[in-house]
Amino acid sequence: MSDDKPCCAADALRRIRQVKINGIMTGITMLDESIAEVKAQNLGNEPEIRSALLKKSRIYNYVPKGVEEEYARVLMEEYKKALTKN
């Protein structure tokens, strides 16, 4: 899945999912792809997964310092939802 990078800004825009962070709808680019890549790493525990999700998310998204923990929490929720879909 790492070869499936957006070819341009328009393609990246089509890959945005909205989630609530601190009660505000926030678009996160490449969320599904980031979750799939982290899932493939088979990390052992939740802190490692949260860290990997946040790191991967930062590649395509700006994550303000003051809300890093909330981003990580929401990303983990989305990760858990993705696990239950499979």
N, C-alpha and C positions, 0 to 999 in steps of 0.2 A: 504494500500500500504506500510505501514511502516514495514510489515513483509516480504517484498520482497527485502531483503538485498542480495547482492552478496555473494555467498558461498565461493568464493576464488578469488584470483587476476585475474585469467583468465576470470571469469564471469564478474568481474568489468570492465575489458578491453573491453568486448563486449558491455558495456553500455556507451561508450564514444561518445559524440557528439562534433564536431568541430565548433567553432564560432570564429569570428575575434574580438580580443581585442587589441586595439591600432594598428590595421593593421596587426596583427600577428595571424595566425591560431592557436588556442589554444584548446586542448582537455579538455572537462569538463565531468568528470565521474558522472553518475547518474543524469544528468540534467533533463530528462523527469520525472523521479520519484520525484525529488525535486520540480519541478513545480507543479506536481499533488498534492503533500502533502501540499504545500503552498496554492494552490487553494482551497483545502478542508477546510482550516482554515477560509475562508470567511473574510479576513482582510478588514478593512474599507477604507484605503487610500494607495496611491502609496508609500509614505515613509515606511509605515509598511510592505508592500509587498516586497519592495526592501531589507529591512533589513532582513526579514525572508528568502528570496531567498539567500542572501549572507551568512547568518548563516548556512542554510541547505547545501549550496554548499561547505562550509569550512569543513564539515564532511568528504568529499571524495576528496577534492582538496586543493592544496596549493594556497593561494591567497596572493601575495606579497603586503605589505603595500602600496607601491607607486601607485598601480593600483586598489585599492579597489573600488573607485568610478566608474572607467571604467567597472570593472567586474559587479558592481551593475547595471549600465546602460544597459549593454548587456544582463544580466540576465532578466531585466525587459522587454526588447524588445522581448526576447524569450518567456517570460510569456504572453505577449500581443498576440504574434503569436499563442500560444497554445489556448488562449481564442477564437480567431476567427475561429479556426479549429472545435470547438464544436458547 
